[in-house]
Amino acid sequence: MAHAAQSTILARDIMTTDPITVDTTTTARELARVLTDNNISGVPVVNAQDRLVGVVSKTDLLQWCVTGGLGLGADDLLPTLAKRRADRFDDLGIVEDFMSVEPVTCLPDEPVNAVAKRMAEEQVHRIVVVDERNEIIGIITSLDLLRVFPS
């Protein structure tokens, strides 16, 4: 794909529609299960009105659990939390406790090169595509961008 053509590709052209989301009251354990079961590294967080209020990632969850002193390594944490019999982890908190509250967003008609630049500047691996009401309509990950900007 030529560089000039990349400016005509829009966020809507490469976004994943209907991304998996969690709400602010999702427990750390439920989040671990969502991430593990879907083999994803992060999700948008919505409020009761389905409006975007944050983003939460594996890294956020791992940092939260490590500061809570669980005594688990990074490789063990998600699978252990996601297990159905890990009752001792039921009271770790909810997503609202450790989500990023200023998610990086874009509109569906933004050029992909502008989206890539914003992701690099903000040092994030995902950008949430929202409409004018701040409702989630898609998500773009760094892997999606790699498909547009081949080496």
N, C-alpha and C positions, 0 to 999 in steps of 0.2 A: 504494500500500500504506500503510495507516494506521500511525502510529508504535506504537500499542498492539499491533498484529498482528506487528510486527517482533520483539517479545520472544518470540513463540511460534515463530518460524522458528529452526531449529537449524542448527548447522554442517553436519550431514549432509545437510541440504536443499539447500545451495548448493555444496558441495565438488565438485571434480573428482575422481572416483575413479581409482585406478590411475595416479597421476601418474608422469611420467618421472623416473627417479632416476639418479644416478651413484654409483660407489663411491669410496672414499678413494684408490684407486690410478689412477683415471682421469687421463690426462695433460691438461695445459692445452690442448693441440691437440685432443684428443678432446672435451673440454668445449666448446670453441669450435664444433666441428662439431655437437654435440648441440643447443646453444643456437641456432645458425644454422639448422640443418635443420628444427627444430621451431618456429622463430619464438617462442621463449620467452626470458625474462630471468633465470631462475634455476631451480635444481632442489634437491631434498633430496639429502643424501649419506647412504649407508647403509654399514654395515660388512659383513663376511663373513657375519654371521648375519642380514642384512637388517634390522637395527635402525637407527633414525635416529641419526646421530652429528653431523650438521651440515647446513648449507645453503650453497650457493655460487651467486653471481649474476654477471651480466655485469660489474657494478661491481667485485666481488672480483677477477675475472680481469683486468680492465683495470688495476686498481691494481697487481696483482702484475706484470704485464708492463711497465708503465711504470716501476716501481721496478727492474726488470731491465734497463732501458735499451734497449729494442728500437728506439727511434727511430720508432715508428709513432704516428699520431694515433688518437683514439678511433674515428673513422669508418672507418679502414682496418684496425684491429686484428682484429676478429672475422672479417671476410671473408678476410683474409690468413692468419690462423691456421687457418681451416677448410679452406683449399685443400689438396688432396691432394699438391701438389708443394712445399709449404712446409717442406722437410726441415730447413732451418736452425732451425726452431722445435721440433724434436723433444725437446730437453732442457730445456724451460722449467720443469719440475716437475710435480707431481701435485696433485690437488685437496686432499689432506690438508695441503699446504703453505700454502694460502690460504683455505680455507673458514671460515665462521663456525661456531664449535664449540658455541655455545649457541643452537640454533634455537628460535624462538618456536613453540609448539605449542598445540593445543587438543584437547579430546575431542569426539567426534561429537555429543554431547548438549548442548553448550554453546549458549546463545542467541546468535544472530548479533550482537546489539547488544553483547554482552560481547566477542565476537571482534573486532569493529570497534574497540572501545575499546582493547583490548590492542594491536592493530596500530598504532593511532595513538600510544599511549604508548611503544611500543618502536621506533617509526619504521621499520617494515618494510613491504614490499609483498606479502609472502606469509606465510601461517601454515600449518604442516603439521598435518594432522589425524591423530592417532595413537590407537591403542587402549591398553589398560592395560599391554600388553607393550612399548610404545614402537615398535610396528610401524606403518608408514605405511599409512593407509587412504584418504587424500585430501589435497587441498591447496586452500586458499582464497586467491585473490589480491585485490588492491585492486579490480580490475575486477569480480570476482564481487560484491564488496560494493556497488559502484556500481549494480549491477542491483537490489539490494534496497533501497537508500537513494536513490531518485531525487531530483533537485533540485526 
